C-alpha cells in the first residue's frame, strides 16, 4: 500500500465534548417511522486545517465506550505490539474505477481509467452535474483504511473529502447538492451482533461543515442512494433488529426519508438491498427471488411520503429468471437500468444494461474484458457515461503491479500495529525477524514460505504440498510446526502434524526471488490416526498441542515436540463428542486457549473460547458476547485465538459486529462478518481491531519487535515495488450458483 499521494495533513485527535446533562433514554423499540435522536458533538478531522463538528444520534455515554478510539491514553494494561493477519482475497483485488461512453445506451468507445492504479479503489459515483461526466467521488484504501476521495482528469492526485478520523470504514459516497453522503462504521452499537454501519452526511461548501449522523441510533443502514432532485434518501436498512447471522442475502428493507428530515423514515418495501433512484418516486433494488435467482425489483410511490398510507409496497420484479442480476444503477428517467450480472455461460460478473420495456439486455463489459469481474455500476446524470470498478490489469501504466508481502493498515488501537500478510496463518520466529506463512491457502499445494519481517524477501520451504496452520518454535529459530493434508475435512481424513527444520544460514546467502530452501520434514503423528491439525508449540519448545480426530471426535492432544507420538508418546488433553480446535499455548506455558462448541455440540457453526491448563485441569469458558446463561453467548463464532506476550490479552476472529457492507457487492468472503478483536483473559476490555467488508482472520501477536518499514508498502515506480505480481485472481461469492 502506498503512502498518500498528497502531502500528509496535520493529524488531530477526536475530541469528545460531553455535556453535564443526563443522556436521553433510548427507545425500547425504535421504529422506521419516527425515532427520537439524542445528540452529542465531537470534533473530527477534515482534509484541511479547518475543524468540523460531528453530530451523532448516539447518547453521550456511548462515545465514551467506543473501542475504536485512536487517542485513548495507553496504560501498562493496554494491548500493544504488532498483529499480523490475513484478509481473504483482498491482496489480489487491485481495483480501479473505469468509465465508458454510451450513445442510445450502446457502447461507443474504449474504457477510460479514472483512478491512479494505487491501492484498491471502488464504489464510485458521478457528481450530480450533467455537464461533468469525468469527476467522481469514490472510496480508496491508499492510507490504510477505506476513505473518501474525489478525482477528475487533470487532477494530479485524488483529493480527500471529509472523513471521520477514528473510523476504519467509509463506503458508498454520494455528492448531491453540495452535500456528501456516506456510510461509516465508527459508533459502537448498544449490543453485540449488530453492524456498526450507519449513514452520515457533510456539507462541502461550509468552512466549518458538520458531519451529521442520519441513521437513528440503534439502527443499521447500508448502501445509500439519493433521488434525482436530492429530495429523498433511500437506504438498505436493518432497522433496530439484531443481525440474524445471515450473509448470503441480508434481511434488510428499503427505507426512505426526506433529506431535510432524517428522523421520519418509511419502509417503502420489505426485503431488498442496494437501492437506486429513477427520478424521485421510483426505486430499483436487488434481492433474491423466490425461484433462487438474484433479480432487480422496482417500487413506485407518490413523492409525498406522508400522503401514502399503504407502505410497505409490494415491488414488481423487473429482470427475468435464468441469470443473476445485482447492484442496479437506474439510468435516469429512461426506463433502463445498468446491472451487474452472472450468467450460466460465464464465471465472471459483467455489466449490462436492461431495458425495462423490451425486457432485453445490452452487454457492456463482456466485449471489453471477457475474463475479468466487473462490479457495482454507476451512471452519469445524463445517462451518457457508465462506470464500474474492476481489477486494473497486470499492465496498468503508472500503477501498482505488485502485492506487498506485508501491508500496514490503520489500527483501531494506537499501541497496536496492524500488518496484513499476503498469505495465511502467519507465525513469527523467536527473534521477530521472520514470518512463516502459507502463501496460498488451498488444496493445490500452496506450501510453506518464510518472509522477512520487513517484507523485502521471501523463501520457500515446501512447495507443491497442501500445508496450513504454522507454529514457530519459541525455543528454536529454525523449527516450524505445521499441518500437512487437505483442509476443512472430516475427523477421519488423514492430516499429519509435521516438524520442519532448516539451516538459517541458507537464508543469508545470495538472495534470489522464489528461492527454495532445503529442509527436513519429520511427521510427528502416526498414519491412519485421522485429522491431525492446528499445532501450537509450548514456550519451552518441548511439547506440541494439536487437534486430532482419531477418536471420531475432534479433541486436543499433546505430543513430544521432537519425537512426536512414535517415541515420545501422546496424551489426550480433552475428550468428548464435540469439536475442540485451534489451540494456542500461552507465552508463560500455564494455559492453552482453544475454540470449541462443547457447550452446544449439535451446532457446528458456533464456537467459543475456552482455556485449560496443560495438565487438563481448570477448564473454563471465557464469555465474550455476554454473561453466562445469556442468549448472546451461544451465538458466538470465535476462532484463531492466541495470547498477547504478557498473557493478559486474547486475540481472536469473531462475528460479534455483524456485516459491515452488502456481501453480494464484493468478491468471495467465506465469512464476510469476520473481524479481529482483543479481550482480557478475565473477559473484560473487548476491543474491535478491524472493520471492513472483508473476512479478516488467522492472526498472530508479537510484542517487543521493532518492525522495519521497507517493503511494507510498495513503491510508486515499478523498480521500487517489492512483492508478488498482482494477477487479480479472486473468486465470485461461492454461494452464488
C-alpha positions in Angstrom: 0.0 0.0 0.0 1.3 3.4 -0.9 1.7 6.5 1.2 -1.0 9.1 0.4 -0.2 11.0 -2.8 -0.8 14.4 -1.2 1.5 15.8 1.5 0.4 14.5 4.9 -2.2 16.6 6.6 -2.0 17.6 10.2 -3.5 14.9 12.3 -5.9 15.8 15.1 -7.4 13.5 17.7 -11.1 13.0 18.1 -12.1 15.3 21.0 -15.3 14.5 22.9 -17.4 17.3 24.2 -19.6 15.8 26.9 -22.4 17.8 28.4 -23.4 17.7 32.0 -27.0 16.6 31.4 -28.0 13.0 31.5 -28.4 11.2 28.2 -31.9 10.8 26.9 -33.2 7.3 27.3 -33.1 5.1 24.2 -36.4 4.0 22.8 -37.0 0.4 23.7 -38.5 -0.4 20.2 -37.4 2.2 17.7 -39.4 2.2 14.5 -38.5 3.2 11.0 -41.3 5.8 11.0 -40.2 8.0 13.8 -37.1 7.8 16.1 -36.1 10.5 18.6 -32.4 11.2 18.1 -30.4 12.4 21.2 -27.3 14.2 20.0 -23.8 14.7 21.2 -21.0 16.6 19.4 -17.3 16.0 18.9 -14.6 17.5 16.8 -13.4 15.5 13.8 -10.6 15.7 11.3 -11.1 17.3 7.8 -8.6 17.1 5.0 -7.7 20.8 5.5 -6.8 22.7 8.6 -10.4 23.5 9.4 -12.4 21.7 12.0 -15.8 20.3 11.6 -18.3 19.1 14.2 -19.9 15.7 14.0 -23.5 15.4 15.1 -24.3 11.9 16.1 -27.5 10.2 17.1 -25.9 8.3 19.9 -26.2 9.2 23.5 -23.1 10.8 25.0 -22.2 7.8 27.1 -21.9 5.6 24.0 -19.0 7.7 22.8 -17.0 7.1 25.9 -17.1 3.3 25.4 -16.2 3.1 21.7 -13.3 0.8 21.4 -12.1 2.4 18.2 -10.5 5.4 20.0 -7.2 6.2 18.4 -6.4 8.7 21.1 -7.0 6.7 24.2 -4.2 7.0 26.8 -2.1 3.9 27.0 -1.6 2.1 30.2 0.5 -0.8 31.2 -2.6 -2.9 30.9 -3.5 -1.8 27.4 -2.7 -4.1 24.4 0.4 -3.3 22.5 2.8 -4.7 19.9 2.2 -5.9 16.3 -0.6 -8.1 14.9 -0.2 -10.0 11.7 -3.3 -11.3 10.0 -4.9 -12.4 6.7 -7.7 -10.8 4.7 -9.4 -13.2 2.3 -8.8 -12.3 -1.3 -8.1 -8.6 -0.6 -4.4 -8.6 -1.7 -5.4 -9.6 -5.3 -8.1 -7.1 -5.9 -6.2 -4.3 -7.5 -9.5 -2.4 -8.2 -9.6 0.8 -10.2 -12.6 2.9 -11.4 -13.3 2.8 -15.2 -15.9 4.5 -17.3 -17.2 4.1 -20.8 -19.2 6.4 -23.1 -22.7 5.4 -24.2 -24.9 6.6 -27.1 -28.5 5.4 -27.1 -27.3 3.1 -24.3 -24.9 1.4 -26.6 -21.1 1.3 -26.0 -19.4 3.9 -28.2 -15.7 3.8 -27.2 -13.0 2.3 -25.1 -12.7 2.2 -21.4 -11.2 5.1 -19.5 -9.4 4.6 -16.2 -10.3 7.4 -13.8 -8.3 6.3 -10.7 -4.5 6.2 -10.5 -3.7 2.5 -10.0 -2.7 2.8 -6.4 -4.2 0.6 -3.7 -7.9 -0.5 -4.0 -10.4 1.9 -5.4 -14.1 1.1 -5.6 -17.8 2.1 -5.2 -17.7 5.4 -7.2 -20.4 7.8 -8.2 -20.5 10.7 -10.7 -21.2 14.2 -9.4 -24.7 15.5 -9.9 -23.8 17.8 -12.7 -24.9 16.9 -16.2 -22.1 18.8 -17.9 -19.4 17.0 -15.8 -19.2 13.3 -16.5 -15.5 13.0 -15.6 -15.5 13.8 -11.9 -16.2 11.0 -9.5 -16.3 10.5 -5.8 -15.0 7.1 -4.7 -13.5 5.0 -1.9 -9.8 4.2 -1.7 -7.7 2.3 0.9 -4.5 4.1 0.0 -4.0 5.4 3.5 -4.5 2.1 5.2 -8.3 2.1 5.6 -11.3 3.0 3.3 -11.6 6.8 3.0 -13.4 9.1 0.5 -11.8 10.9 -2.4 -12.7 13.0 -5.4 -10.8 12.9 -8.7 -11.1 14.1 -12.3 -8.8 14.1 -15.3 -6.0 16.5 -14.9 -6.1 16.4 -11.1 -2.5 15.3 -10.1 -3.7 13.3 -7.0 -7.1 12.3 -5.7 -8.5 15.0 -3.3 -9.5 13.7 0.2 -13.0 14.6 1.3 -14.4 14.9 4.8 -14.0 11.8 6.9 -14.3 10.6 10.5 -10.8 10.3 11.8 -11.4 7.3 14.1 -13.4 5.4 11.5 -11.8 2.3 10.0 -14.5 2.1 7.3 -16.1 4.6 4.9 -18.2 3.4 2.0 -20.7 4.3 -0.8 -20.1 8.1 -1.1 -22.6 10.3 -3.0 -22.4 14.0 -3.7 -25.7 15.8 -4.2 -26.5 19.5 -3.9 -23.0 20.2 -2.4 -23.5 17.6 0.3 -21.6 14.4 0.8 -23.5 11.3 2.0 -21.5 8.2 3.0 -21.5 5.1 5.3 -19.2 5.0 8.2 -18.7 2.4 11.0 -17.2 4.2 13.9 -20.0 4.3 16.5 -20.4 1.2 18.6 -24.0 -0.1 18.9 -25.6 -0.8 22.2 -25.3 -4.6 21.8 -23.2 -7.3 20.1 -24.3 -8.9 16.8 -25.2 -5.6 15.3 -23.3 -3.9 12.5 -21.7 -0.6 13.2 -22.6 0.7 9.7 -24.6 4.0 9.6 -25.3 6.8 7.2 -23.7 10.2 7.6 -23.7 13.5 5.6 -21.4 16.5 5.4 -21.6 19.9 3.8 -18.9 20.6 1.2 -19.4 24.3 1.0 -19.0 25.4 4.6 -15.6 26.3 6.1 -16.7 24.6 9.3 -19.1 22.0 8.0 -20.9 19.5 10.1 -20.9 15.7 9.7 -24.3 14.5 10.8 -25.5 11.0 11.6 -28.7 10.3 9.6 -29.2 6.8 10.8 -31.2 6.5 14.1 -29.0 5.2 16.9 -29.7 1.6 17.4 -30.4 1.1 13.6 -28.1 -0.2 10.8 -28.1 1.3 7.3 -26.2 0.2 4.2 -26.0 1.3 0.5 -27.4 4.8 0.4 -29.0 6.4 -2.7 -30.2 10.0 -3.2 -33.1 10.8 -5.5 -32.6 12.9 -8.7 -33.6 16.2 -7.1 -31.9 15.5 -3.8 -35.2 15.5 -2.0 -35.2 11.9 -0.8 -32.6 9.4 0.5 -33.0 5.6 0.4 -31.0 3.0 2.3 -31.0 -0.7 2.8 -31.8 -0.9 6.5 -31.8 -3.5 9.2 -33.8 -1.1 11.4 -33.2 -1.9 15.0 -33.2 -5.6 14.5 -30.2 -7.7 15.7 -28.2 -9.5 12.9 -29.5 -13.0 12.4 -26.2 -14.5 11.3 -27.1 -14.5 7.6 -24.8 -13.1 4.9 -25.8 -14.6 1.5 -28.7 -12.2 1.5 -29.1 -9.6 4.3 -32.6 -9.2 5.8 -32.7 -5.5 5.0 -35.7 -3.4 3.9 -35.7 -0.4 1.6 -36.2 2.7 3.8 -36.8 6.2 2.5 -36.7 9.6 4.3 -36.8 13.2 3.3 -33.2 14.6 3.1 -34.4 17.6 5.2 -36.0 15.4 7.9 -34.0 12.2 8.5 -35.9 11.4 11.7 -39.0 10.3 9.9 -38.3 7.1 8.0 -40.7 4.9 5.9 -40.2 1.3 4.9 -41.3 1.5 1.3 -40.6 -2.2 0.5 -39.6 -5.2 2.6 -36.6 -7.4 1.7 -34.2 -5.6 -0.5 -30.7 -4.0 -0.9 -28.7 -1.6 -2.9 -31.4 0.9 -3.8 -31.1 3.2 -6.9 -33.5 6.0 -7.7 -35.2 6.7 -11.0 -36.5 10.3 -10.6 -38.0 11.0 -7.2 -40.7 8.3 -7.0 -39.3 5.0 -8.2 -36.6 2.8 -6.7 -34.8 -0.2 -8.2 -33.2 -2.7 -5.8 -31.9 -6.2 -5.7 -33.0 -9.2 -3.8 -33.0 -13.0 -4.2 -36.3 -14.0 -5.8 -38.3 -17.0 -4.7 -37.0 -19.1 -7.6 -33.4 -18.6 -6.3 -32.2 -16.0 -8.9 -30.9 -12.7 -7.7 -33.1 -10.2 -9.5 -33.9 -6.5 -9.8 -37.2 -5.2 -8.4 -38.9 -1.9 -8.6 -41.2 0.0 -6.3 -43.2 3.2 -7.2 -44.8 5.6 -4.8 -46.0 9.2 -4.5 -43.4 11.8 -4.0 -45.1 12.9 -0.8 -44.3 10.2 1.7 -46.9 11.4 4.2 -49.7 11.1 1.6 -49.1 7.4 1.1 -50.5 5.1 3.8 -50.1 1.7 2.1 -46.4 1.2 3.0 -44.7 -1.2 2.6 -45.5 -1.6 -1.1 -45.2 -5.0 -2.9 -42.5 -4.5 -5.5 -42.5 -5.6 -9.2 -39.9 -8.0 -10.4 -38.0 -6.4 -13.3 -35.3 -8.8 -14.5 -36.2 -12.4 -15.6 -35.1 -15.7 -14.1 -32.3 -17.6 -15.6 -29.5 -15.2 -14.6 -28.4 -13.3 -11.5 -28.7 -9.5 -11.5 -27.3 -7.3 -8.7 -26.4 -3.8 -7.7 -28.7 -1.8 -10.0 -27.9 1.7 -11.2 -31.0 3.4 -12.8 -30.4 5.3 -16.0 -32.2 8.5 -15.1 -35.8 8.7 -16.4 -35.0 6.4 -19.3 -36.7 3.1 -18.5 -33.3 1.4 -18.4 -31.1 0.2 -15.6 -27.4 -0.9 -15.5 -26.8 -4.1 -13.6 -24.1 -6.5 -12.7 -24.9 -10.0 -14.0 -23.8 -13.6 -13.6 -24.9 -15.8 -16.4 -24.7 -19.6 -16.7 -22.3 -19.3 -19.7 -19.6 -17.5 -17.8 -18.0 -17.5 -14.3 -17.3 -13.8 -14.5 -19.5 -10.9 -13.3 -20.3 -8.3 -16.1 -22.1 -5.1 -16.5 -25.2 -5.0 -18.8 -28.0 -2.5 -19.5 -31.5 -3.8 -19.1 -34.4 -2.3 -21.0 -37.4 -2.5 -18.7 -40.0 -2.2 -21.5 -38.5 -4.5 -24.1 -37.0 -6.9 -21.4 -33.7 -7.1 -23.3 -30.1 -6.9 -22.1 -27.3 -5.0 -23.8 -23.8 -6.3 -22.8 -21.2 -3.7 -22.0 -18.1 -5.2 -20.4 -18.1 -8.7 -21.7 -16.9 -7.4 -25.1 -14.2 -5.3 -23.4 -12.8 -7.7 -20.8 -14.5 -11.1 -21.0 -12.3 -12.8 -18.3 -12.4 -10.1 -15.6 -15.0 -9.4 -13.0 -16.8 -6.0 -13.1 -18.6 -4.6 -10.0 -21.2 -2.1 -8.9 -22.1 0.0 -12.0 -22.9 3.8 -11.7 -24.4 6.1 -14.2 -23.9 9.8 -15.1 -26.8 12.3 -14.7 -27.2 12.4 -18.5 -27.1 8.6 -18.8 -24.3 9.0 -21.4 -21.5 7.6 -19.2 -21.3 4.3 -17.3 -18.8 3.4 -14.6 -17.7 0.4 -12.5 -14.7 -1.0 -10.8 -12.6 -4.0 -11.8 -9.1 -5.5 -11.5 -6.9 -2.9 -13.2 -4.9 -5.5 -15.1 -1.2 -6.5 -14.9 0.0 -3.9 -17.4 -1.6 -0.9 -15.7 0.5 2.2 -16.7 1.9 4.2 -13.7 0.1 2.0 -11.2 1.0 -0.6 -8.6 1.6 -4.1 -10.1 2.9 -5.9 -7.0 1.3 -7.2 -3.9 3.3 -6.2 -0.7 4.2 -9.2 1.4 3.2 -7.3 4.5 0.9 -4.3 4.2 0.4 -1.8 7.0 -3.3 -1.0 7.7 -4.9 1.5 10.0 -5.1 0.4 13.6 -8.0 0.9 15.9 -5.7 0.9 18.9 -2.8 3.4 19.0 -0.4 1.0 20.7 -1.1 -1.9 18.2 0.4 -2.0 14.7 -1.6 -4.0 12.2 0.1 -5.8 9.3 -1.9 -7.6 6.6 0.1 -10.6 5.3 -0.1 -11.9 1.7 -0.7 -15.4 2.9 -2.4 -17.3 5.7 -1.6 -18.5 9.2 1.4 -16.3 10.0 3.8 -17.3 12.8 6.8 -15.3 13.9 10.3 -16.5 14.6 11.6 -16.1 18.2 13.7 -13.1 17.3 10.8 -11.5 15.4 12.9 -11.2 12.2 11.0 -13.8 10.1 7.4 -14.9 9.4 6.2 -18.3 8.4 3.1 -18.3 6.1 1.1 -20.5 3.9 1.4 -18.3 0.8 -1.6 -19.9 -1.0 -4.1 -21.4 1.4 -5.7 -24.1 -0.8 -5.7 -27.7 -1.7 -3.5 -27.1 -4.8 -0.2 -27.2 -3.0 0.3 -23.7 -1.6 3.2 -24.9 0.5 5.2 -23.2 3.3 7.2 -19.9 3.0 9.3 -17.6 5.1 9.1 -13.9 4.8 11.5 -11.4 6.2 9.6 -9.1 8.7 10.2 -6.0 6.6 8.6 -7.7 3.6 11.7 -7.4 1.5 12.4 -11.1 0.9 10.6 -14.4 0.7 11.9 -18.0 0.7 10.1 -21.3 0.1 10.5 -24.3 2.4 7.8 -26.6 1.0 6.3 -26.3 -2.5 3.6 -28.4 -4.1 2.1 -29.7 -0.8 -1.1 -28.7 1.0 0.2 -27.1 4.2 -1.7 -25.0 6.7 -1.6 -23.5 10.2 2.0 -22.8 11.3 3.7 -22.6 14.7 7.3 -21.4 15.0 9.1 -23.0 18.0 9.7 -20.3 20.6 12.8 -22.1 21.6 14.4 -22.8 18.2 14.9 -20.3 15.3 15.0 -23.0 12.7 12.0 -25.1 13.6 8.4 -24.7 12.4 5.4 -27.0 13.1 2.6 -27.2 10.6 -0.3 -29.4 9.3 0.1 -31.4 6.1 -3.0 -32.6 4.3 -6.4 -31.4 2.9 -8.2 -28.5 4.7 -11.7 -28.4 6.1 -12.2 -32.2 6.2 -13.8 -34.7 8.5 -12.3 -36.2 11.6 -11.1 -39.4 9.9 -9.4 -37.9 6.8 -5.6 -38.1 7.1 -3.9 -34.9 8.0 -0.5 -35.0 9.8 1.4 -32.8 12.2 5.0 -32.1 10.9 8.1 -30.6 12.3 10.1 -28.6 9.7 13.8 -27.9 10.3 16.1 -25.9 8.1 19.5 -24.2 8.2 19.2 -20.5 9.0 22.5 -19.8 7.1 20.7 -20.7 3.9 18.6 -17.6 4.2 21.6 -15.2 4.2 23.5 -16.1 1.1 22.9 -14.7 -2.3 19.2 -14.0 -2.4 17.0 -14.8 -5.4 13.3 -14.5 -5.7 11.4 -17.8 -5.1 14.5 -19.5 -3.7 13.7 -23.0 -2.3 15.5 -23.6 1.0 16.4 -27.2 1.8 14.6 -28.5 4.8 13.9 -31.7 6.8 10.3 -32.8 7.3 9.5 -35.1 10.2 5.9 -36.3 10.7 5.0 -36.4 14.4 1.7 -38.2 14.2 1.1 -41.8 13.2 -0.5 -42.7 9.9 -4.2 -43.6 10.0 -4.8 -41.5 13.1 -7.3 -39.2 11.3 -7.3 -35.5 11.0 -4.4 -34.0 13.0 -4.1 -30.3 12.6 -3.5 -26.8 14.1 -0.3 -27.4 16.1 0.9 -24.9 18.8 4.4 -25.3 20.3 4.9 -24.8 24.1 7.2 -21.9 25.1 10.0 -24.2 26.2 9.9 -25.9 22.8 9.3 -29.4 24.3 5.7 -30.1 23.5 3.1 -29.5 20.8 -0.6 -29.3 21.4 -2.9 -30.0 18.4 -6.4 -31.1 17.4 -7.0 -34.7 16.3 -10.0 -36.7 15.1 -8.5 -40.1 15.9 -11.3 -40.9 18.4 -14.0 -40.0 15.9 -14.4 -36.6 17.6 -12.1 -33.6 17.2 -10.3 -33.1 20.5 -6.9 -31.8 21.8 -3.8 -33.9 22.3 -0.2 -33.2 23.3 2.9 -34.9 21.9 6.7 -34.6 22.3 7.9 -31.7 20.0 10.9 -33.7 18.7 9.8 -37.4 18.6 6.1 -37.0 18.3 3.9 -39.9 19.3 6.4 -42.5 18.0 8.9 -42.4 20.8 7.7 -39.5 23.0 4.1 -40.8 23.4 0.9 -38.9 23.2 -1.5 -37.6 25.8 -5.2 -36.7 25.3 -6.0 -33.3 26.8 -9.7 -33.0 26.1 -12.3 -35.7 25.4 -15.9 -35.5 24.3 -18.4 -35.7 21.4 -17.8 -32.1 20.3 -15.2 -30.1 18.4 -12.2 -28.6 20.3 -9.9 -26.9 17.8 -7.2 -24.3 17.0 -5.3 -24.4 20.3 -2.8 -21.8 21.3 -0.2 -22.1 24.1 0.2 -19.1 26.4 3.7 -17.4 26.5 4.1 -18.4 30.1 3.1 -22.0 29.3 0.5 -22.1 32.0 -2.6 -22.1 29.8 -3.9 -23.4 26.4 -6.7 -21.4 24.7 -8.8 -23.0 22.1 -12.2 -22.8 20.3 -14.9 -25.3 21.0 -18.6 -26.0 20.5 -18.7 -28.2 23.6 -21.5 -26.0 25.1 -23.7 -26.9 22.1 -22.2 -29.9 20.2 -25.1 -30.2 17.8 -24.3 -26.7 16.3 -21.1 -26.9 14.3 -21.3 -23.2 13.2 -20.8 -21.6 16.6 -17.6 -21.7 18.7 -16.5 -20.0 21.9 -13.2 -19.5 23.7 -12.1 -22.0 26.4 -8.8 -22.2 28.3 -7.3 -25.2 30.1 -4.1 -25.9 31.9 -1.7 -28.2 30.1 -2.3 -31.0 32.7 -6.0 -30.9 31.8 -7.3 -29.1 34.9 -9.2 -25.9 35.4 -11.1 -25.9 32.1 -13.3 -22.8 31.8 -15.1 -20.9 29.2 -14.5 -17.2 28.6 -17.8 -15.5 27.8 -17.3 -12.8 25.2 -20.7 -11.8 23.8 -22.5 -11.6 27.2 -22.7 -13.1 30.6 -23.0 -16.8 31.3 -26.5 -18.1 30.5 -27.4 -15.2 28.1 -28.7 -15.9 24.7 -25.9 -13.9 23.1 -23.1 -16.1 24.2 -24.4 -19.1 22.3 -24.3 -17.1 19.0 -20.5 -16.6 19.3 -18.4 -17.8 16.3 -14.9 -17.3 17.6 -11.8 -18.8 16.0 -8.0 -18.4 15.7 -7.4 -17.5 19.4 -3.9 -16.5 20.6 -2.3 -14.7 23.5 -0.5 -11.4 23.9 3.1 -11.6 25.1 2.0 -10.8 28.6 -0.6 -13.5 28.6 -3.2 -10.9 29.8 -5.0 -10.4 26.5 -6.5 -12.8 23.9 -6.7 -12.0 20.2 -9.3 -13.7 18.0 -11.5 -13.6 14.9 -15.3 -13.3 15.6 -18.7 -12.5 14.3 -19.6 -10.0 17.1 -20.1 -7.0 14.8 -22.3 -8.4 12.1 -21.8 -7.5 8.5 -20.3 -4.1 7.5 -21.3 -4.0 3.8 -23.6 -5.9 1.5 -21.6 -9.2 0.7 -23.2 -9.7 -2.7 -21.4 -6.5 -3.9 -18.0 -8.0 -3.1 -15.9 -10.9 -4.3 -16.0 -14.1 -2.3 -15.6 -13.9 1.5 -16.2 -17.2 3.3 -17.2 -15.3 6.4 -17.8 -11.6 5.5 -18.6 -10.9 9.1 -15.2 -11.9 10.3 -13.3 -9.2 12.3 -10.4 -9.2 14.8 -10.9 -8.4 18.4 -8.9 -8.4 21.6 -10.1 -9.1 25.1 -8.6 -9.5 28.5 -8.2 -13.0 29.8 -10.8 -12.2 32.5 -13.4 -11.4 29.9 -13.2 -7.6 30.1 -12.0 -4.9 27.8 -13.4 -6.1 24.5 -11.9 -4.0 21.6 -12.6 -4.3 17.9 -9.5 -4.1 15.8 -10.7 -4.4 12.2 -13.7 -3.1 10.3 -14.3 -3.8 6.7 -16.5 -5.7 4.2 -13.8 -8.5 4.2 -13.1 -11.6 6.2 -10.1 -10.9 8.5 -8.6 -13.9 10.3 -5.6 -16.2 11.2 -4.0 -13.5 13.4 -0.8 -13.8 15.4 0.5 -11.3 18.0 4.1 -10.2 18.7 5.5 -7.6 21.1 8.8 -6.0 21.7 9.8 -6.2 18.0 10.8 -3.1 16.1 9.3 -3.8 12.6 11.2 -2.1 9.8 9.3 -0.1 7.2 11.0 -1.2 4.0 8.8 -3.5 1.9 5.7 -2.9 4.0 4.3 -0.5 1.3 5.0 -1.0 -2.4 6.7 1.9 -4.3 5.2 4.3 -6.8 7.7 3.2 -9.5 8.0 -0.3 -10.8 11.6 -0.5 -9.8 10.6 0.3 -6.2 7.9 -2.3 -5.9 8.5 -5.4 -3.7 6.2 -8.4 -3.7 4.2 -10.8 -5.8 2.8 -9.9 -9.2 -0.7 -8.6 -9.0 -2.9 -11.0 -11.0 -6.4 -10.3 -10.0 -7.0 -13.9 -9.0 -10.1 -13.9 -6.7 -13.4 -15.7 -6.8 -17.0 -14.6 -7.1 -19.1 -15.4 -3.9 -19.1 -19.2 -3.9 -22.7 -19.3 -2.7 -23.9 -17.7 -6.0 -24.5 -20.6 -8.3 
